[in-house]
Amino acid sequence: MSPAIRRSDSPGIRRRSRQDRSRRWAAALGVGALVVAGGGLLAGPARAMATASVAVDFPTHCIPPAIAGIPPIDGTTSAEITVDNAAPKVGDTVTVTYTVVKPAASNPVDLALPADIMTPTGKVTVAGAQSAAVTVAGPKKNAPVPGKGAFPSFSMTGTFTVTAPGEITLSPGDYNIHTSYIMELDTPCTVTDPPAPVSQTIIATDGGGQVNERAIQLSAASGAAGDQVAVTGSKFTAGAAVTLAGRAGDAMTGDTATVMADGSGAFTGQLTVSDPATTGIVAYEGAGWDAAKGAGPQAYTVTGGGGEIPDGSQKLTSSVKAGTLSMTQAGDSVELSAVDFGQGGASTGALRTVTVKDFRGGPAGWSLTGRVTDFKGPAGAKIGAAALGWSPACAAKAGSPSTCAAGSQGSVGSAGATLASTPDGAFTGGEFTVDARLSLDVPAYSAPARTPECSRSP
């Protein structure tokens, strides 16, 4: 019974006639009914209630794959958000289901699509007592779609942890339709005027215990194997090392990365996801996953591959064979310019061009170094190796994955110096030309003679 109804038992009310009490009771019950329907029309305390989910329509901007050769589609999406628990406590995990009843986009090509080649992913916007963008993903399951036909309805699921009591609203967000058939194609659809209308409202109550408020959000809910996904986190321990990791169900995958939380406990990092079994991404402090010091999982799906071959078609495969790392020189001797006896000075020239071919196709870079011996003259005279200096230059052939960096200008010396290099990376290689201007500092009264003895080594 509401507080308004209990006040009808006060002494002032009891002195009224039965007829008056009946009218008073009727009035109190009417207000109580308004509290249930409208949630908050009374000045006294009222208990809010969750609302049933409803399908909502919202304008959507969809971009068909470039191969379709058609412009973007501006249409209407009909969708509904449902939950497994409309009255959770703080600390509970709520499973959300985002069902696209009617997509704005359709099959962009004339080719009919067979069953079970469509993988949907998307986001649900959480607002009210707490804010979040929850990623959701659906299974690769669909009815056949005729050429240029409408995409069927599909559902996607994800989870979030309740961190604050009060009213929490759920609205449909952006979604993507990935098809794996002959080619891997994406049709991303974004909410034209976000946020979309609220489809589900839940009411969270205080759980009474300590709550882990750590949370993460993903830049995307899907990607091809090897793609990076941006992960942002909040409410982690200030300055803590945070591990980003992929999950396949309840098991961890080998895809991990480490980031550092800033002074407020927030971070932004990149995780490369390669394991095709990935179903979600988590972040945690410490040596291993701990729900008390972690956040997630946020739903994530690795798309690509596994499509059927249409009748009358042939599947073509090819391979690229890794090569070697090699170095060649345009010659084996360099003639430096002459200097006058009694004057000395710079004896200059140019290193014979060195060509490096890195056809390994792996992650390793390379480094090219040079060294020089002492210059020897008649009667045991010599000019020290440190007197030779160089100014290196390096250029990469167009299309080379790696970038070539020239070594520093300065003395070469007998210990050697770097002439050029390329860094390690996810994918390296290419063809490079390396040159250097040479200058030997010859003392004024060096004995007249040629000083040819110089060597270089890769």
C-alpha positions as CSV (number, residue, x, y, z in Angstrom):
1,M,0.0,0.0,0.0
2,S,1.4,3.4,-0.9
3,P,2.2,6.2,1.7
4,A,-0.8,8.2,0.3
5,I,-3.2,5.4,1.2
6,R,-1.7,5.0,4.7
7,R,-2.3,8.7,5.4
8,S,-6.1,8.0,5.1
9,D,-6.0,6.3,8.5
10,S,-5.0,9.5,10.4
11,P,-7.3,10.8,13.2
12,G,-8.6,13.6,11.0
13,I,-9.8,11.2,8.4
14,R,-11.5,8.9,10.9
15,R,-13.8,11.7,12.1
16,R,-15.3,12.0,8.6
17,S,-18.5,10.1,7.6
18,R,-18.4,6.8,5.9
19,Q,-19.5,8.4,2.7
20,D,-16.6,10.9,3.0
21,R,-14.2,8.1,3.8
22,S,-15.3,6.2,0.7
23,R,-14.7,9.3,-1.4
24,R,-11.2,9.8,0.2
25,W,-10.3,6.2,-0.3
26,A,-11.3,6.4,-3.9
27,A,-9.2,9.5,-4.4
28,A,-6.2,7.9,-2.7
29,L,-6.5,4.7,-4.8
30,G,-6.8,6.9,-8.0
31,V,-3.5,8.6,-7.2
32,G,-1.9,5.2,-6.4
33,A,-2.9,4.0,-9.8
34,L,-1.3,7.1,-11.4
35,V,1.9,6.3,-9.5
36,V,2.0,2.8,-11.1
37,A,1.2,4.1,-14.6
38,G,3.2,7.3,-14.6
39,G,5.9,6.6,-12.0
40,G,6.4,9.9,-10.1
41,L,3.2,12.1,-10.1
42,L,3.1,12.1,-6.3
43,A,5.1,14.4,-4.1
44,G,5.7,11.6,-1.7
45,P,8.1,8.6,-2.4
46,A,7.1,6.4,-5.3
47,R,8.7,3.2,-6.6
48,A,9.7,3.3,-10.3
49,M,9.0,0.2,-12.4
50,A,10.6,-1.3,-15.5
51,T,8.8,-1.0,-18.8
52,A,8.2,-3.8,-21.3
53,S,10.4,-3.6,-24.4
54,V,8.9,-2.1,-27.5
55,A,10.0,-2.1,-31.2
56,V,11.2,1.3,-32.3
57,D,11.8,2.8,-35.7
58,F,14.8,5.1,-36.4
59,P,16.5,6.5,-39.6
60,T,19.6,4.7,-40.7
61,H,22.4,5.4,-43.1
62,C,23.8,2.2,-44.7
63,I,26.9,2.0,-46.9
64,P,26.8,-1.0,-49.4
65,P,30.0,-2.7,-50.4
66,A,31.9,-0.8,-53.1
67,I,31.6,-3.8,-55.5
68,A,27.8,-3.3,-55.5
69,G,28.2,0.0,-57.3
70,I,25.2,1.6,-55.6
71,P,25.0,4.7,-53.5
72,P,24.4,4.8,-49.7
73,I,21.0,3.7,-48.5
74,D,19.0,6.1,-46.2
75,G,16.1,4.1,-44.8
76,T,14.3,3.1,-41.6
77,T,15.4,0.3,-39.3
78,S,12.9,-1.4,-37.0
79,A,14.5,-2.9,-33.9
80,E,13.8,-4.0,-30.3
81,I,16.0,-4.4,-27.2
82,T,15.2,-7.1,-24.6
83,V,17.0,-8.2,-21.4
84,D,17.2,-11.3,-19.3
85,N,16.6,-9.3,-16.1
86,A,14.6,-6.1,-16.0
87,A,15.1,-5.6,-12.2
88,P,18.8,-6.2,-11.5
89,K,20.8,-5.3,-8.5
90,V,24.0,-3.3,-8.7
91,G,26.8,-5.7,-9.5
92,D,24.6,-8.0,-11.6
93,T,25.4,-8.9,-15.2
94,V,22.6,-8.2,-17.6
95,T,22.3,-9.9,-21.0
96,V,20.9,-7.7,-23.7
97,T,19.5,-8.9,-27.1
98,Y,19.3,-6.5,-30.0
99,T,16.9,-7.7,-32.6
100,V,16.8,-6.0,-36.0
101,V,13.2,-6.7,-37.0
102,K,13.6,-5.0,-40.4
103,P,17.0,-3.8,-41.6
104,A,17.2,-0.6,-43.7
105,A,19.6,-2.3,-46.1
106,S,19.1,-5.3,-48.5
107,N,21.3,-7.7,-50.4
108,P,23.3,-5.3,-52.5
109,V,24.1,-7.7,-55.3
110,D,22.1,-9.7,-57.9
111,L,23.6,-13.0,-56.7
112,A,21.4,-14.9,-54.3
113,L,22.9,-15.5,-50.9
114,P,22.7,-19.0,-49.4
115,A,21.7,-19.8,-45.8
116,D,24.1,-19.2,-42.9
117,I,26.6,-16.8,-44.4
118,M,25.5,-13.6,-42.6
119,T,27.2,-12.5,-39.4
120,P,25.6,-9.4,-37.7
121,T,27.3,-7.2,-35.0
122,G,26.3,-3.9,-33.4
123,K,26.1,-1.7,-30.3
124,V,23.4,-1.0,-27.7
125,T,23.4,2.5,-26.2
126,V,23.0,2.4,-22.4
127,A,22.0,5.7,-20.7
128,G,20.3,7.0,-17.5
129,A,21.9,5.8,-14.2
130,Q,25.0,4.6,-16.1
131,S,26.3,5.2,-19.6
132,A,28.0,2.7,-22.0
133,A,28.1,1.4,-25.5
134,V,27.6,-2.4,-25.3
135,T,28.8,-4.5,-28.2
136,V,26.6,-7.3,-29.4
137,A,27.1,-10.1,-31.9
138,G,25.0,-12.7,-33.6
139,P,25.6,-16.1,-34.9
140,K,26.3,-16.8,-38.6
141,K,22.8,-17.9,-39.3
142,N,20.2,-16.7,-41.8
143,A,17.6,-17.9,-44.3
144,P,18.6,-17.7,-48.0
145,V,18.4,-14.2,-49.4
146,P,17.5,-13.7,-53.0
147,G,19.4,-11.3,-55.2
148,K,18.7,-7.7,-54.3
149,G,16.2,-9.1,-51.7
150,A,15.6,-7.8,-48.2
151,F,17.9,-9.0,-45.5
152,P,16.0,-11.2,-42.9
153,S,15.5,-10.3,-39.3
154,F,18.5,-11.1,-37.0
155,S,19.4,-10.9,-33.3
156,M,22.6,-10.1,-31.5
157,T,23.5,-10.5,-27.8
158,G,26.0,-8.9,-25.4
159,T,26.3,-8.2,-21.7
160,F,27.0,-5.3,-19.3
161,T,27.5,-5.0,-15.5
162,V,25.1,-2.8,-13.5
163,T,27.2,-0.2,-11.7
164,A,24.6,2.2,-10.4
165,P,21.1,2.1,-9.0
166,G,18.2,3.8,-10.8
167,E,16.5,3.9,-14.2
168,I,18.7,2.5,-17.1
169,T,17.5,3.0,-20.7
170,L,18.6,0.8,-23.7
171,S,18.5,2.0,-27.3
172,P,19.5,0.3,-30.5
173,G,22.8,1.6,-32.0
174,D,24.9,1.2,-35.1
175,Y,25.0,-2.3,-36.7
176,N,26.9,-4.1,-39.4
177,I,25.9,-7.0,-41.7
178,H,28.9,-9.1,-42.8
179,T,28.4,-11.7,-45.5
180,S,31.0,-14.5,-46.2
181,Y,30.1,-15.8,-49.7
182,I,32.7,-15.8,-52.5
183,M,33.9,-12.4,-51.0
184,E,34.0,-11.0,-47.5
185,L,31.6,-8.0,-47.6
186,D,30.3,-5.5,-45.0
187,T,27.3,-3.3,-45.0
188,P,27.6,-0.9,-42.0
189,C,24.5,0.9,-40.9
190,T,24.7,3.9,-38.6
191,V,22.0,5.7,-36.6
192,T,21.4,9.0,-38.5
193,D,20.4,11.1,-35.5
194,P,21.7,9.3,-32.4
195,P,20.6,8.1,-30.0
196,A,17.7,6.1,-31.4
197,P,14.5,5.9,-29.4
198,V,14.5,3.9,-26.1
199,S,13.3,0.4,-26.6
200,Q,13.7,-1.0,-23.0
201,T,13.9,0.5,-19.6
202,I,15.1,-1.4,-16.5
203,I,15.3,-0.4,-12.9
204,A,18.4,-1.3,-10.9
205,T,18.5,-1.5,-7.1
206,D,21.4,-1.1,-4.8
207,G,23.0,-4.5,-4.2
208,G,24.5,-3.5,-0.8
209,G,28.0,-4.7,-1.6
210,Q,31.2,-3.4,-3.0
211,V,30.9,-3.0,-6.8
212,N,33.7,-3.4,-9.4
213,E,33.1,-0.3,-11.5
214,R,35.8,-1.1,-14.1
215,A,34.4,-0.9,-17.6
216,I,35.6,-1.2,-21.2
217,Q,34.2,-0.2,-24.6
218,L,35.3,-1.4,-28.1
219,S,35.6,0.7,-31.2
220,A,34.0,-2.1,-33.2
221,A,32.2,-5.4,-32.6
222,S,33.8,-7.3,-35.4
223,G,36.8,-7.4,-37.8
224,A,38.8,-9.7,-40.0
225,A,41.5,-11.9,-38.5
226,G,44.5,-9.7,-37.7
227,D,42.6,-6.5,-37.5
228,Q,43.1,-4.2,-34.5
229,V,40.3,-3.0,-32.3
230,A,40.6,0.0,-30.0
231,V,39.7,-0.7,-26.4
232,T,39.0,2.2,-23.9
233,G,38.7,1.6,-20.2
234,S,37.7,3.5,-17.1
235,K,37.7,3.2,-13.3
236,F,40.8,0.9,-13.3
237,T,43.5,1.4,-10.7
238,A,45.5,4.6,-11.4
239,G,48.9,3.8,-13.0
240,A,48.1,0.0,-13.2
241,A,49.3,-2.2,-16.0
242,V,46.2,-3.5,-17.8
243,T,46.1,-6.6,-20.0
244,L,43.8,-6.6,-23.0
245,A,42.9,-10.1,-24.1
246,G,40.6,-12.1,-26.4
247,R,38.3,-14.7,-25.1
248,A,36.7,-17.8,-26.8
249,G,33.8,-18.5,-24.5
250,D,35.3,-18.8,-21.0
251,A,38.8,-19.5,-22.2
252,M,41.5,-17.0,-23.0
253,T,43.0,-16.8,-26.5
254,G,46.6,-16.0,-27.3
255,D,45.7,-12.4,-28.4
256,T,46.9,-10.0,-25.7
257,A,48.3,-6.5,-25.3
258,T,49.3,-4.4,-22.3
259,V,48.5,-0.8,-21.7
260,M,49.0,1.5,-18.7
261,A,46.1,3.3,-16.9
262,D,46.5,7.0,-16.4
263,G,46.2,8.9,-13.2
264,S,42.4,8.7,-13.4
265,G,42.3,4.9,-14.1
266,A,41.5,5.4,-17.8
267,F,43.3,4.0,-20.8
268,T,43.1,3.6,-24.6
269,G,44.8,0.7,-26.2
270,Q,44.9,-1.5,-29.4
271,L,44.4,-5.2,-29.5
272,T,45.2,-7.3,-32.5
273,V,42.6,-10.1,-32.8
274,S,43.7,-13.1,-34.9
275,D,42.0,-16.1,-33.3
276,P,38.9,-16.9,-35.3
277,A,37.3,-18.5,-32.2
278,T,37.1,-15.1,-30.4
279,T,33.7,-14.3,-28.9
280,G,34.7,-11.4,-26.6
281,I,37.4,-9.1,-25.3
282,V,38.3,-8.4,-21.6
283,A,40.7,-6.2,-19.7
284,Y,42.2,-6.9,-16.3
285,E,44.8,-6.0,-13.8
286,G,47.3,-8.6,-12.5
287,A,48.9,-11.7,-13.9
288,G,45.6,-13.4,-15.0
289,W,41.9,-12.9,-15.4
290,D,40.2,-11.9,-12.2
291,A,36.5,-10.7,-12.4
292,A,37.1,-8.5,-9.4
293,K,39.9,-6.6,-11.1
294,G,38.7,-6.8,-14.7
295,A,36.0,-5.7,-17.1
296,G,34.1,-7.5,-19.9
297,P,33.7,-9.5,-21.8
298,Q,32.5,-7.2,-24.5
299,A,31.2,-9.1,-27.5
300,Y,33.5,-9.4,-30.5
301,T,33.5,-11.6,-33.6
302,V,36.2,-12.4,-36.1
303,T,34.7,-12.4,-39.6
304,G,36.0,-13.9,-42.8
305,G,36.3,-17.2,-44.6
306,G,34.1,-20.3,-44.5
307,G,31.8,-19.4,-47.3
308,E,30.2,-21.9,-49.7
309,I,31.3,-22.2,-53.3
310,P,28.4,-21.5,-55.7
311,D,27.5,-24.2,-58.3
312,G,29.5,-24.0,-61.4
313,S,32.3,-22.2,-59.7
314,Q,35.9,-23.1,-59.0
315,K,37.9,-22.1,-55.9
316,L,41.3,-20.6,-56.7
317,T,44.2,-20.6,-54.3
318,S,47.7,-19.2,-54.6
319,S,50.7,-18.9,-52.4
320,V,53.6,-16.5,-52.0
321,K,57.0,-18.1,-51.4
322,A,59.3,-16.2,-49.1
323,G,62.7,-15.2,-50.5
324,T,66.0,-14.1,-48.9
325,L,67.8,-11.0,-47.7
326,S,70.7,-10.0,-50.1
327,M,73.2,-7.2,-50.7
328,T,75.1,-6.3,-53.8
329,Q,77.6,-3.4,-54.5
330,A,78.2,-1.5,-57.8
331,G,82.0,-2.0,-57.4
332,D,84.7,-2.9,-55.0
333,S,86.9,0.3,-55.1
334,V,86.5,4.0,-54.6
335,E,88.9,6.6,-55.9
336,L,89.0,9.7,-53.6
337,S,90.1,13.1,-54.8
338,A,93.8,14.1,-54.5
339,V,95.1,16.7,-52.0
340,D,98.3,18.8,-52.2
341,F,101.3,17.9,-50.1
342,G,101.9,20.6,-47.6
343,Q,98.2,21.6,-47.6
344,G,96.3,18.5,-46.9
345,G,92.5,18.7,-46.4
346,A,89.5,16.8,-47.5
347,S,89.9,13.9,-49.9
348,T,86.4,13.2,-51.1
349,G,84.4,10.7,-53.1
350,A,81.3,8.5,-53.1
351,L,80.6,5.0,-51.8
352,R,79.7,2.6,-54.6
353,T,75.9,2.1,-54.5
354,V,74.8,-0.8,-52.3
355,T,71.5,-2.5,-53.2
356,V,69.6,-4.4,-50.5
357,K,66.8,-6.8,-51.5
358,D,64.7,-8.0,-48.6
359,F,62.3,-10.6,-50.0
360,R,61.8,-12.6,-46.7
361,G,58.2,-11.3,-46.2
362,G,58.5,-11.6,-42.4
363,P,58.5,-9.2,-39.4
364,A,62.3,-8.6,-39.1
365,G,64.0,-5.5,-40.4
366,W,67.7,-5.3,-41.3
367,S,70.8,-3.1,-40.5
368,L,73.7,-2.4,-42.8
369,T,77.0,-1.3,-41.2
370,G,80.4,-0.3,-42.5
371,R,83.9,-0.1,-41.1
372,V,87.3,1.1,-42.4
373,T,90.9,0.2,-41.7
374,D,93.7,2.6,-41.3
375,F,95.0,4.2,-44.5
376,K,98.6,3.1,-45.2
377,G,101.3,5.1,-47.1
378,P,105.0,4.7,-47.9
379,A,107.6,4.0,-45.3
380,G,105.0,2.9,-42.8
381,A,103.0,6.2,-42.8
382,K,99.4,6.0,-42.0
383,I,96.2,8.0,-41.6
384,G,93.9,6.6,-38.8
385,A,90.5,5.1,-39.6
386,A,88.8,7.8,-37.6
387,A,89.8,10.4,-40.2
388,L,87.2,9.0,-42.7
389,G,83.7,10.4,-42.4
390,W,80.6,9.8,-44.4
391,S,77.1,11.2,-45.0
392,P,74.8,8.2,-45.7
393,A,71.6,8.2,-47.8
394,C,69.0,5.5,-48.4
395,A,66.0,5.2,-50.6
396,A,63.2,2.6,-50.8
397,K,61.9,1.4,-54.1
398,A,58.2,2.4,-54.7
399,G,55.8,-0.1,-53.1
400,S,58.3,-1.4,-50.5
401,P,56.5,-2.2,-47.2
402,S,59.5,-1.0,-45.1
403,T,60.9,2.5,-44.8
404,C,64.7,2.9,-45.1
405,A,66.5,5.1,-42.6
406,A,70.0,6.4,-43.4
407,G,72.7,6.2,-40.7
408,S,74.1,9.2,-39.0
409,Q,76.7,11.6,-40.6
410,G,80.1,11.3,-38.9
411,S,83.2,9.3,-38.5
412,V,83.2,5.6,-39.7
413,G,86.2,4.3,-37.8
414,S,87.5,0.8,-37.4
415,A,84.7,-0.1,-35.0
416,G,82.2,0.7,-37.7
417,A,79.0,2.7,-38.0
418,T,75.4,2.1,-39.3
419,L,75.0,2.9,-43.0
420,A,71.3,2.3,-43.2
421,S,68.5,0.2,-41.6
422,T,64.8,-0.7,-41.7
423,P,62.8,-1.4,-38.5
424,D,61.0,-4.6,-37.4
425,G,57.3,-4.6,-38.1
426,A,54.2,-6.7,-38.6
427,F,55.1,-6.9,-42.3
428,T,58.5,-5.9,-43.8
429,G,60.5,-6.1,-47.0
430,G,61.3,-4.3,-50.2
431,E,64.2,-3.1,-52.3
432,F,66.6,-0.3,-51.2
433,T,69.5,1.7,-52.6
434,V,72.2,2.9,-50.2
435,D,74.8,5.6,-50.9
436,A,77.2,7.8,-48.9
437,R,79.4,10.8,-49.5
438,L,82.9,10.1,-48.3
439,S,85.5,12.6,-46.9
440,L,89.0,11.7,-45.6
441,D,90.8,14.3,-43.5
442,V,94.4,14.2,-44.9
443,P,97.1,15.8,-42.8
444,A,99.1,18.6,-44.5
445,Y,102.4,16.8,-44.7
446,S,101.2,13.3,-45.5
447,A,103.7,11.4,-47.7
448,P,102.8,11.7,-51.4
449,A,101.2,8.4,-52.3
450,R,97.8,6.8,-53.0
451,T,96.1,5.5,-49.9
452,P,93.7,2.8,-51.2
453,E,93.4,0.5,-48.2
454,C,89.8,0.8,-47.0
455,S,87.3,-1.9,-46.3
456,R,83.5,-2.1,-45.7
457,S,81.4,-4.9,-44.2
458,P,77.7,-5.5,-44.2
